């Protein structure tokens, strides 16, 4: 798994490519989220368009990221899930917990609409 990240409009934008199977790269990703959330970055979009396979450990990382931003009253949105990953989210009921958007643009709009209400 590989990832890139940047800050845009005070939102942590992360793009992931490869499989989310629970390796050292995923631990680095959690550390990245921890570091930025401690710097008062309260919103994150995780673009997983490049993720084709995910196991239960990969799902647990997504839940941990979601929980980190929820703890600080922020927003965490998963963008671009593939068809197979969407099926996994449906089976595991993750789509009931996490915000999921079809694109980064829709994820960005979702975060801005939530922040306007606050």
N, C-alpha and C positions, 0 to 999 in steps of 0.2 A: 504494500500500500504506500502511496505517495500523496502528499498534500501540499497545497500552497495556501497562503493566507495574506490578507491585507485588511486595512481599516478603510471603510468608505462611509462617510456621513455618520460617524460614531457607531458603526455596526461592524462587528468582526465577521468578515467574509472568509469562509474556508471552502476550498474545492478539494475533493478527494477522488483519487483514481486508484483502481485495483480492488482487491478483495478486503473486506472488513472481517478478519478472522481472529483478531486478538493477539497481535504481536507487539514488538517494541515500538513500532511506529504509532500504533494506537495509543500506547502509554504516553508517547511524546505529544500526541494530539490532546490528550486530557490535561497534560501539564500546560500546554499552550492556552487552553481554555481557562484554566485556573489562574494563570498569570494575567491574562487580559481582564478577567472578571475582577481581579483585585485592583486593576487600574481604572476602575469605574466604567468599563465597557460593559453595558448591560444587555446588549442585543447581539444575536449571532444568527447567521444564515449558513447552514452546512449544505453545500451543493454536492450531492452524491451521484451526479449524472454518470460519472466514470466507474461507479461501483456495480459490479455484476453479481457478486456472490457475497453473502453475509451469513454468519452463524450466530449462535446464541451469545457468544462473547462479544461479537460486533454489535449486536443489539444492546447488550448491557452498557457498552461505551456510549451509545446514543442516548440511552436513558440517563446515564450519569451526566452527560453534557446538558441534557434537558433539565435535570434537577439542579445543576449548578446555576443556570440562568434563572430558574424559577425561584431559588433561594434568595437571589438578589433583586427580585421583582422585575426581572427582565423578560425578554422574549427569545425563544429558540425555535427556528424554523428549519425543517429539512426540505431541501429543494431538489427537484429533478430525479425522484426515485425511478428506477427502471421498472418495467412491468413485473419482473420476478421479485424485486425488492418490495414493491407495493403489495404483492400477494402475501409476502412474509409479514409485512406490517398488519395486514388484515387478519391473518391467521392468529398472530400473537396479540392482537388488539392494541398494538402500539399507536395506530392511527387515532385511537380514542384519547391517548395521553399527549402525544406530540402534535404540533402544528406542521402540516405537510402541504407544500405548494408545488405546482407543476413546473414552475420556473423560478429563477432568481428574482425576476422582475415582480412576480406575484408575491413572493416572500417579502421583498422590500416594501411593497404596498401594504401588506398585512402588518408589518412592524410599524410603519408610519401611521396606519389607522389606529393601532392599539395605543401608540404613544400620544396621539391627539386626544384620546379619551381620558388619559391619565392626567 
